[in-house]
């Protein structure tokens, strides 16, 4: 199995040096093991030339079988772990940078206590980047801010679900307005989170349905900064309702209609393809911990 692993790594990296770095072993050790494999099979698998390392015709024919053998061995290991109740492996999880409604450190601490042999990696990014990484298989799970429509190929469990509102300074021109249509935002200087965030998706989708592009005068990566900018009279903030309510002395919330804008933070994972036992265990724990959607995320 080690010989097959080394062969696949060299074939994919097209370099003994890069394969050795990837597997954290010495280059002479990889070369020696692959030579033994070639002697056993009676054919050269790799074309070692000055231009680089490539596959021979025999090597190209052997490569899919080598990969299948490694996958079968990994599957056998996972099956044994599941039968014995021991989880190993890795789980890659992503999250938006600010999510006060979710106790992610507490969730991961509980998972680590139950499954100490599982290595968990955590990455922060915008919701758009998290969705792309989920689809590419770079992440197993992600807490992403989404519009009401779930992205294709993904499944979700809502953590928060709340209305997105407009908010202005108490002395602003719209301070006496309690409701406004999406079309009414056409000529307003808006303050929003940047592209790729769930709140920006909500705004752009609503404006596109009304036939225009939003005029965003200021962008900030933190909802609190968006609120503070609006409080200084610099424009109309587009915020989760809970954030606007938290700044009641500085902002006047305005309900947006035609259509109403809503955003949510959801635990998200691929709906198609296999999920490792370790990722499944973390998903189950998260769903149990986050039984019911709550308002008040502040991080859409």
Short mmCIF file of the C-alpha atoms (twelve columns), coordinates in Angstrom:
data_MODEL
# 
_entry.id   MODEL 
# 
loop_
_atom_site.group_PDB 
_atom_site.id 
_atom_site.type_symbol 
_atom_site.label_atom_id 
_atom_site.label_alt_id 
_atom_site.label_comp_id 
_atom_site.label_asym_id 
_atom_site.label_seq_id 
_atom_site.Cartn_x 
_atom_site.Cartn_y 
_atom_site.Cartn_z 
_atom_site.pdbx_PDB_model_num 
ATOM 1   C CA . UNK A 1   0.000   0.000  0.000   1 
ATOM 2   C CA . UNK A 2   2.884   2.358  0.710   1 
ATOM 3   C CA . UNK A 3   4.338   1.721  -2.738  1 
ATOM 4   C CA . UNK A 4   0.981   2.504  -4.343  1 
ATOM 5   C CA . UNK A 5   0.642   5.664  -2.248  1 
ATOM 6   C CA . UNK A 6   4.077   6.854  -3.344  1 
ATOM 7   C CA . UNK A 7   3.341   6.039  -6.991  1 
ATOM 8   C CA . UNK A 8   0.054   7.995  -6.947  1 
ATOM 9   C CA . UNK A 9   1.729   10.986 -5.288  1 
ATOM 10  C CA . UNK A 10  4.527   11.132 -7.882  1 
ATOM 11  C CA . UNK A 11  2.021   10.704 -10.728 1 
ATOM 12  C CA . UNK A 12  -0.132  13.558 -9.420  1 
ATOM 13  C CA . UNK A 13  2.737   15.893 -8.568  1 
ATOM 14  C CA . UNK A 14  4.789   14.955 -11.664 1 
ATOM 15  C CA . UNK A 15  7.843   15.275 -9.448  1 
ATOM 16  C CA . UNK A 16  9.645   13.077 -6.927  1 
ATOM 17  C CA . UNK A 17  10.654  16.180 -4.976  1 
ATOM 18  C CA . UNK A 18  7.122   17.545 -4.647  1 
ATOM 19  C CA . UNK A 19  5.741   14.094 -3.833  1 
ATOM 20  C CA . UNK A 20  8.329   13.666 -1.059  1 
ATOM 21  C CA . UNK A 21  7.369   17.057 0.413   1 
ATOM 22  C CA . UNK A 22  3.664   16.191 0.200   1 
ATOM 23  C CA . UNK A 23  4.135   12.871 2.008   1 
ATOM 24  C CA . UNK A 24  6.811   14.136 4.436   1 
ATOM 25  C CA . UNK A 25  9.292   11.439 3.466   1 
ATOM 26  C CA . UNK A 26  12.704  11.481 1.822   1 
ATOM 27  C CA . UNK A 27  13.006  11.534 -1.952  1 
ATOM 28  C CA . UNK A 28  15.400  8.528  -2.045  1 
ATOM 29  C CA . UNK A 29  12.872  6.541  -0.017  1 
ATOM 30  C CA . UNK A 30  10.100  7.245  -2.533  1 
ATOM 31  C CA . UNK A 31  12.374  6.372  -5.457  1 
ATOM 32  C CA . UNK A 32  13.392  3.078  -3.868  1 
ATOM 33  C CA . UNK A 33  9.806   2.003  -3.102  1 
ATOM 34  C CA . UNK A 34  8.587   2.803  -6.614  1 
ATOM 35  C CA . UNK A 35  11.521  0.875  -8.119  1 
ATOM 36  C CA . UNK A 36  10.449  -2.146 -6.038  1 
ATOM 37  C CA . UNK A 37  6.897   -1.772 -7.314  1 
ATOM 38  C CA . UNK A 38  8.129   -1.615 -10.912 1 
ATOM 39  C CA . UNK A 39  10.267  -4.723 -10.432 1 
ATOM 40  C CA . UNK A 40  7.291   -6.587 -8.965  1 
ATOM 41  C CA . UNK A 41  5.058   -5.606 -11.894 1 
ATOM 42  C CA . UNK A 42  7.820   -6.132 -14.442 1 
ATOM 43  C CA . UNK A 43  7.288   -2.776 -16.142 1 
ATOM 44  C CA . UNK A 44  8.353   0.817  -15.674 1 
ATOM 45  C CA . UNK A 45  5.500   3.020  -14.467 1 
ATOM 46  C CA . UNK A 46  7.226   6.388  -14.624 1 
ATOM 47  C CA . UNK A 47  9.102   8.135  -17.395 1 
ATOM 48  C CA . UNK A 48  12.073  9.788  -15.704 1 
ATOM 49  C CA . UNK A 49  13.499  12.351 -18.092 1 
ATOM 50  C CA . UNK A 50  15.314  15.663 -17.868 1 
ATOM 51  C CA . UNK A 51  12.047  17.442 -18.695 1 
ATOM 52  C CA . UNK A 52  10.289  16.014 -15.675 1 
ATOM 53  C CA . UNK A 53  8.500   12.931 -14.409 1 
ATOM 54  C CA . UNK A 54  5.554   11.525 -16.333 1 
ATOM 55  C CA . UNK A 55  3.610   8.302  -16.675 1 
ATOM 56  C CA . UNK A 56  4.470   5.564  -19.099 1 
ATOM 57  C CA . UNK A 57  1.597   3.880  -20.932 1 
ATOM 58  C CA . UNK A 58  1.708   1.097  -18.361 1 
ATOM 59  C CA . UNK A 59  1.783   3.651  -15.534 1 
ATOM 60  C CA . UNK A 60  -1.272  5.420  -16.940 1 
ATOM 61  C CA . UNK A 61  -3.105  2.089  -17.044 1 
ATOM 62  C CA . UNK A 62  -2.094  1.214  -13.468 1 
ATOM 63  C CA . UNK A 63  -2.897  4.632  -11.913 1 
ATOM 64  C CA . UNK A 64  -6.719  4.238  -11.595 1 
ATOM 65  C CA . UNK A 65  -6.281  0.821  -9.998  1 
ATOM 66  C CA . UNK A 66  -3.724  2.243  -7.548  1 
ATOM 67  C CA . UNK A 67  -6.144  4.992  -6.565  1 
ATOM 68  C CA . UNK A 68  -8.986  2.508  -6.175  1 
ATOM 69  C CA . UNK A 69  -6.829  0.296  -3.942  1 
ATOM 70  C CA . UNK A 70  -5.953  3.229  -1.691  1 
ATOM 71  C CA . UNK A 71  -9.607  4.300  -1.485  1 
ATOM 72  C CA . UNK A 72  -10.635 0.729  -0.612  1 
ATOM 73  C CA . UNK A 73  -8.021  0.574  2.138   1 
ATOM 74  C CA . UNK A 74  -9.234  3.898  3.556   1 
ATOM 75  C CA . UNK A 75  -12.810 2.641  3.407   1 
ATOM 76  C CA . UNK A 76  -11.877 -0.530 5.286   1 
ATOM 77  C CA . UNK A 77  -10.193 1.570  7.977   1 
ATOM 78  C CA . UNK A 78  -13.256 3.786  8.330   1 
ATOM 79  C CA . UNK A 79  -15.541 0.747  8.557   1 
ATOM 80  C CA . UNK A 80  -13.474 -0.697 11.406  1 
ATOM 81  C CA . UNK A 81  -13.442 2.663  13.188  1 
ATOM 82  C CA . UNK A 82  -17.225 2.945  12.915  1 
ATOM 83  C CA . UNK A 83  -17.739 -0.599 14.242  1 
ATOM 84  C CA . UNK A 84  -15.447 0.030  17.205  1 
ATOM 85  C CA . UNK A 85  -16.847 3.492  17.907  1 
ATOM 86  C CA . UNK A 86  -13.497 5.192  17.294  1 
ATOM 87  C CA . UNK A 87  -13.438 8.128  14.918  1 
ATOM 88  C CA . UNK A 88  -10.253 9.255  13.236  1 
ATOM 89  C CA . UNK A 89  -9.445  11.427 10.286  1 
ATOM 90  C CA . UNK A 90  -9.998  15.091 9.558   1 
ATOM 91  C CA . UNK A 91  -12.905 17.508 9.364   1 
ATOM 92  C CA . UNK A 92  -12.554 20.827 7.542   1 
ATOM 93  C CA . UNK A 93  -15.082 23.423 8.666   1 
ATOM 94  C CA . UNK A 94  -15.595 26.989 7.492   1 
ATOM 95  C CA . UNK A 95  -17.379 29.959 8.997   1 
ATOM 96  C CA . UNK A 96  -18.139 33.590 8.279   1 
ATOM 97  C CA . UNK A 97  -15.898 35.946 10.293  1 
ATOM 98  C CA . UNK A 98  -18.559 37.174 12.725  1 
ATOM 99  C CA . UNK A 99  -21.340 34.953 14.022  1 
ATOM 100 C CA . UNK A 100 -22.282 35.873 17.614  1 
ATOM 101 C CA . UNK A 101 -25.443 33.748 17.489  1 
ATOM 102 C CA . UNK A 102 -23.295 30.623 17.223  1 
ATOM 103 C CA . UNK A 103 -21.011 29.324 19.969  1 
ATOM 104 C CA . UNK A 104 -18.624 27.706 17.516  1 
ATOM 105 C CA . UNK A 105 -15.737 27.355 20.022  1 
ATOM 106 C CA . UNK A 106 -18.085 25.558 22.416  1 
ATOM 107 C CA . UNK A 107 -19.346 23.267 19.657  1 
ATOM 108 C CA . UNK A 108 -15.819 22.341 18.558  1 
ATOM 109 C CA . UNK A 109 -14.688 21.835 22.157  1 
ATOM 110 C CA . UNK A 110 -17.541 19.400 22.755  1 
ATOM 111 C CA . UNK A 111 -16.723 17.530 19.556  1 
ATOM 112 C CA . UNK A 112 -13.025 17.323 20.426  1 
ATOM 113 C CA . UNK A 113 -13.841 15.964 23.855  1 
ATOM 114 C CA . UNK A 114 -16.014 13.221 22.329  1 
ATOM 115 C CA . UNK A 115 -13.642 12.439 19.434  1 
ATOM 116 C CA . UNK A 116 -10.077 13.435 20.373  1 
ATOM 117 C CA . UNK A 117 -8.539  11.464 17.488  1 
ATOM 118 C CA . UNK A 118 -10.226 13.644 14.846  1 
ATOM 119 C CA . UNK A 119 -8.228  16.601 13.551  1 
ATOM 120 C CA . UNK A 120 -10.436 19.655 12.978  1 
ATOM 121 C CA . UNK A 121 -9.361  22.580 10.801  1 
ATOM 122 C CA . UNK A 122 -11.238 25.894 10.769  1 
ATOM 123 C CA . UNK A 123 -11.251 28.573 8.067   1 
ATOM 124 C CA . UNK A 124 -12.903 31.996 8.012   1 
ATOM 125 C CA . UNK A 125 -14.095 33.445 4.707   1 
ATOM 126 C CA . UNK A 126 -17.022 35.150 3.018   1 
ATOM 127 C CA . UNK A 127 -20.127 33.092 2.399   1 
ATOM 128 C CA . UNK A 128 -19.450 33.005 -1.355  1 
ATOM 129 C CA . UNK A 129 -15.973 31.554 -0.783  1 
ATOM 130 C CA . UNK A 130 -17.323 29.010 1.703   1 
ATOM 131 C CA . UNK A 131 -19.962 27.807 -0.768  1 
ATOM 132 C CA . UNK A 132 -17.308 27.440 -3.482  1 
ATOM 133 C CA . UNK A 133 -15.033 25.473 -1.143  1 
ATOM 134 C CA . UNK A 134 -17.881 23.167 -0.116  1 
ATOM 135 C CA . UNK A 135 -18.666 22.376 -3.735  1 
ATOM 136 C CA . UNK A 136 -14.969 21.800 -4.476  1 
ATOM 137 C CA . UNK A 137 -14.647 19.373 -1.563  1 
ATOM 138 C CA . UNK A 138 -12.183 21.605 0.307   1 
ATOM 139 C CA . UNK A 139 -14.601 21.914 3.235   1 
ATOM 140 C CA . UNK A 140 -16.849 19.314 4.849   1 
ATOM 141 C CA . UNK A 141 -19.160 21.764 6.641   1 
ATOM 142 C CA . UNK A 142 -19.596 25.525 6.759   1 
ATOM 143 C CA . UNK A 143 -21.604 28.129 8.622   1 
ATOM 144 C CA . UNK A 144 -22.555 30.491 5.810   1 
ATOM 145 C CA . UNK A 145 -24.900 33.453 5.462   1 
ATOM 146 C CA . UNK A 146 -27.438 32.730 2.732   1 
ATOM 147 C CA . UNK A 147 -30.519 34.124 1.075   1 
ATOM 148 C CA . UNK A 148 -33.781 32.145 1.487   1 
ATOM 149 C CA . UNK A 149 -32.808 30.113 -1.601  1 
ATOM 150 C CA . UNK A 150 -30.340 27.303 -0.844  1 
ATOM 151 C CA . UNK A 151 -27.426 27.106 -3.320  1 
ATOM 152 C CA . UNK A 152 -27.642 24.139 -5.703  1 
ATOM 153 C CA . UNK A 153 -25.984 20.945 -4.550  1 
ATOM 154 C CA . UNK A 154 -26.011 21.880 -0.870  1 
ATOM 155 C CA . UNK A 155 -28.127 21.015 2.155   1 
ATOM 156 C CA . UNK A 156 -28.681 23.339 5.104   1 
ATOM 157 C CA . UNK A 157 -29.790 23.536 8.720   1 
ATOM 158 C CA . UNK A 158 -30.745 27.073 9.747   1 
ATOM 159 C CA . UNK A 159 -29.042 28.665 12.732  1 
ATOM 160 C CA . UNK A 160 -30.668 32.091 12.392  1 
ATOM 161 C CA . UNK A 161 -33.370 33.546 10.157  1 
ATOM 162 C CA . UNK A 162 -34.309 37.213 10.327  1 
ATOM 163 C CA . UNK A 163 -35.513 40.202 8.400   1 
ATOM 164 C CA . UNK A 164 -33.061 42.530 6.670   1 
ATOM 165 C CA . UNK A 165 -33.983 46.197 7.115   1 
ATOM 166 C CA . UNK A 166 -32.849 49.646 6.077   1 
ATOM 167 C CA . UNK A 167 -31.596 51.913 8.842   1 
ATOM 168 C CA . UNK A 168 -30.879 55.657 8.930   1 
ATOM 169 C CA . UNK A 169 -29.708 58.317 11.370  1 
ATOM 170 C CA . UNK A 170 -32.459 59.890 13.531  1 
ATOM 171 C CA . UNK A 171 -32.041 63.241 11.754  1 
ATOM 172 C CA . UNK A 172 -31.749 61.793 8.238   1 
ATOM 173 C CA . UNK A 173 -34.197 62.514 5.400   1 
ATOM 174 C CA . UNK A 174 -35.864 59.093 5.822   1 
ATOM 175 C CA . UNK A 175 -35.977 59.188 9.622   1 
ATOM 176 C CA . UNK A 176 -39.777 59.554 9.683   1 
ATOM 177 C CA . UNK A 177 -40.359 56.666 7.260   1 
ATOM 178 C CA . UNK A 178 -41.406 53.297 8.712   1 
ATOM 179 C CA . UNK A 179 -41.534 51.253 5.486   1 
ATOM 180 C CA . UNK A 180 -39.886 51.525 2.089   1 
ATOM 181 C CA . UNK A 181 -40.080 49.387 -1.029  1 
ATOM 182 C CA . UNK A 182 -36.990 47.888 -2.589  1 
ATOM 183 C CA . UNK A 183 -37.586 50.207 -5.548  1 
ATOM 184 C CA . UNK A 184 -37.474 53.117 -3.103  1 
ATOM 185 C CA . UNK A 185 -33.825 52.305 -2.428  1 
ATOM 186 C CA . UNK A 186 -32.870 52.936 -6.061  1 
ATOM 187 C CA . UNK A 187 -31.573 56.489 -5.566  1 
ATOM 188 C CA . UNK A 188 -30.328 56.103 -2.005  1 
ATOM 189 C CA . UNK A 189 -26.671 56.043 -0.999  1 
ATOM 190 C CA . UNK A 190 -26.463 52.617 0.634   1 
ATOM 191 C CA . UNK A 191 -24.066 51.230 3.234   1 
ATOM 192 C CA . UNK A 192 -23.560 47.479 3.107   1 
ATOM 193 C CA . UNK A 193 -21.286 44.560 3.764   1 
ATOM 194 C CA . UNK A 194 -18.991 43.735 0.791   1 
ATOM 195 C CA . UNK A 195 -19.751 41.405 -2.125  1 
ATOM 196 C CA . UNK A 196 -19.697 37.712 -1.242  1 
ATOM 197 C CA . UNK A 197 -21.536 38.170 2.058   1 
ATOM 198 C CA . UNK A 198 -25.050 36.918 2.643   1 
ATOM 199 C CA . UNK A 199 -26.402 40.395 3.382   1 
ATOM 200 C CA . UNK A 200 -25.022 41.718 0.097   1 
ATOM 201 C CA . UNK A 201 -26.573 38.755 -1.729  1 
ATOM 202 C CA . UNK A 202 -29.954 39.654 -0.215  1 
ATOM 203 C CA . UNK A 203 -29.617 43.281 -1.283  1 
ATOM 204 C CA . UNK A 204 -28.428 42.565 -4.808  1 
ATOM 205 C CA . UNK A 205 -31.049 39.882 -5.470  1 
ATOM 206 C CA . UNK A 206 -33.873 42.152 -4.277  1 
ATOM 207 C CA . UNK A 207 -32.631 45.094 -6.338  1 
ATOM 208 C CA . UNK A 208 -32.129 42.926 -9.424  1 
ATOM 209 C CA . UNK A 209 -35.734 41.721 -9.127  1 
ATOM 210 C CA . UNK A 210 -36.792 45.402 -9.013  1 
ATOM 211 C CA . UNK A 211 -34.763 46.156 -12.140 1 
ATOM 212 C CA . UNK A 212 -31.771 48.109 -10.839 1 
ATOM 213 C CA . UNK A 213 -28.358 47.777 -9.253  1 
ATOM 214 C CA . UNK A 214 -27.896 49.134 -5.719  1 
ATOM 215 C CA . UNK A 215 -25.784 52.272 -5.328  1 
ATOM 216 C CA . UNK A 216 -23.442 51.267 -2.508  1 
ATOM 217 C CA . UNK A 217 -21.621 54.355 -1.247  1 
ATOM 218 C CA . UNK A 218 -19.794 52.672 1.644   1 
ATOM 219 C CA . UNK A 219 -18.728 49.092 2.317   1 
ATOM 220 C CA . UNK A 220 -17.549 47.660 5.627   1 
ATOM 221 C CA . UNK A 221 -16.719 44.103 6.613   1 
ATOM 222 C CA . UNK A 222 -18.312 44.361 10.067  1 
ATOM 223 C CA . UNK A 223 -22.069 44.949 10.578  1 
ATOM 224 C CA . UNK A 224 -21.234 47.142 13.575  1 
ATOM 225 C CA . UNK A 225 -19.199 49.456 11.348  1 
ATOM 226 C CA . UNK A 226 -22.047 49.559 8.822   1 
ATOM 227 C CA . UNK A 227 -24.359 50.682 11.636  1 
ATOM 228 C CA . UNK A 228 -21.928 53.334 12.880  1 
ATOM 229 C CA . UNK A 229 -21.470 54.781 9.394   1 
ATOM 230 C CA . UNK A 230 -25.232 55.073 8.994   1 
ATOM 231 C CA . UNK A 231 -25.490 56.649 12.435  1 
ATOM 232 C CA . UNK A 232 -23.242 59.442 11.193  1 
ATOM 233 C CA . UNK A 233 -25.697 60.230 8.416   1 
ATOM 234 C CA . UNK A 234 -23.538 58.842 5.602   1 
ATOM 235 C CA . UNK A 235 -26.329 56.852 3.972   1 
ATOM 236 C CA . UNK A 236 -28.919 54.133 4.371   1 
ATOM 237 C CA . UNK A 237 -27.556 51.017 6.031   1 
ATOM 238 C CA . UNK A 238 -28.748 47.567 5.010   1 
ATOM 239 C CA . UNK A 239 -28.583 45.462 8.159   1 
ATOM 240 C CA . UNK A 240 -30.036 42.451 9.949   1 
ATOM 241 C CA . UNK A 241 -32.958 43.637 12.037  1 
ATOM 242 C CA . UNK A 242 -31.227 42.623 15.274  1 
ATOM 243 C CA . UNK A 243 -28.235 44.881 14.559  1 
ATOM 244 C CA . UNK A 244 -30.462 47.842 13.785  1 
ATOM 245 C CA . UNK A 245 -32.388 47.190 17.030  1 
ATOM 246 C CA . UNK A 246 -29.141 47.066 19.005  1 
ATOM 247 C CA . UNK A 247 -28.425 50.629 17.804  1 
ATOM 248 C CA . UNK A 248 -31.857 51.997 18.643  1 
ATOM 249 C CA . UNK A 249 -30.447 55.298 19.921  1 
ATOM 250 C CA . UNK A 250 -28.379 55.888 16.805  1 
ATOM 251 C CA . UNK A 251 -30.554 54.436 14.025  1 
ATOM 252 C CA . UNK A 252 -34.148 54.359 12.876  1 
ATOM 253 C CA . UNK A 253 -35.040 50.977 11.295  1 
ATOM 254 C CA . UNK A 254 -37.177 50.953 8.151   1 
ATOM 255 C CA . UNK A 255 -39.001 47.801 7.074   1 
ATOM 256 C CA . UNK A 256 -38.261 46.941 3.450   1 
ATOM 257 C CA . UNK A 257 -41.181 45.606 1.400   1 
ATOM 258 C CA . UNK A 258 -41.915 44.553 -2.154  1 
ATOM 259 C CA . UNK A 259 -40.346 42.053 -1.528  1 
ATOM 260 C CA . UNK A 260 -39.306 41.686 2.096   1 
ATOM 261 C CA . UNK A 261 -35.620 40.894 2.421   1 
ATOM 262 C CA . UNK A 262 -34.608 38.019 4.676   1 
ATOM 263 C CA . UNK A 263 -31.253 36.496 5.464   1 
ATOM 264 C CA . UNK A 264 -30.142 33.456 7.380   1 
ATOM 265 C CA . UNK A 265 -27.053 31.768 8.713   1 
ATOM 266 C CA . UNK A 266 -27.094 28.051 8.028   1 
ATOM 267 C CA . UNK A 267 -24.932 25.037 8.687   1 
ATOM 268 C CA . UNK A 268 -24.237 23.918 5.131   1 
ATOM 269 C CA . UNK A 269 -22.860 20.747 3.564   1 
ATOM 270 C CA . UNK A 270 -22.812 18.938 0.213   1 
ATOM 271 C CA . UNK A 271 -26.076 17.166 -0.518  1 
ATOM 272 C CA . UNK A 272 -24.421 14.804 -3.007  1 
ATOM 273 C CA . UNK A 273 -21.433 12.541 -2.597  1 
ATOM 274 C CA . UNK A 274 -20.046 10.726 0.442   1 
ATOM 275 C CA . UNK A 275 -19.439 12.327 3.814   1 
ATOM 276 C CA . UNK A 276 -16.779 10.929 6.115   1 
ATOM 277 C CA . UNK A 277 -17.823 9.431  9.459   1 
ATOM 278 C CA . UNK A 278 -15.966 12.200 11.294  1 
ATOM 279 C CA . UNK A 279 -17.751 14.942 9.344   1 
ATOM 280 C CA . UNK A 280 -21.072 13.154 9.826   1 
ATOM 281 C CA . UNK A 281 -20.497 13.025 13.588  1 
ATOM 282 C CA . UNK A 282 -19.764 16.757 13.739  1 
ATOM 283 C CA . UNK A 283 -22.812 17.475 11.583  1 
ATOM 284 C CA . UNK A 284 -25.055 15.445 13.880  1 
ATOM 285 C CA . UNK A 285 -23.685 17.151 16.987  1 
ATOM 286 C CA . UNK A 286 -24.149 20.594 15.421  1 
ATOM 287 C CA . UNK A 287 -27.739 19.866 14.393  1 
ATOM 288 C CA . UNK A 288 -28.556 18.632 17.906  1 
ATOM 289 C CA . UNK A 289 -26.940 21.715 19.420  1 
ATOM 290 C CA . UNK A 290 -28.701 24.076 16.995  1 
ATOM 291 C CA . UNK A 291 -32.185 22.602 17.093  1 
ATOM 292 C CA . UNK A 292 -34.220 25.690 16.246  1 
ATOM 293 C CA . UNK A 293 -33.420 28.765 14.112  1 
ATOM 294 C CA . UNK A 294 -32.896 31.918 16.141  1 
ATOM 295 C CA . UNK A 295 -33.062 35.579 15.159  1 
ATOM 296 C CA . UNK A 296 -30.310 37.972 16.056  1 
ATOM 297 C CA . UNK A 297 -27.231 36.906 14.114  1 
ATOM 298 C CA . UNK A 298 -25.815 40.288 13.209  1 
ATOM 299 C CA . UNK A 299 -23.456 38.613 10.731  1 
ATOM 300 C CA . UNK A 300 -25.419 38.154 7.543   1 
# 
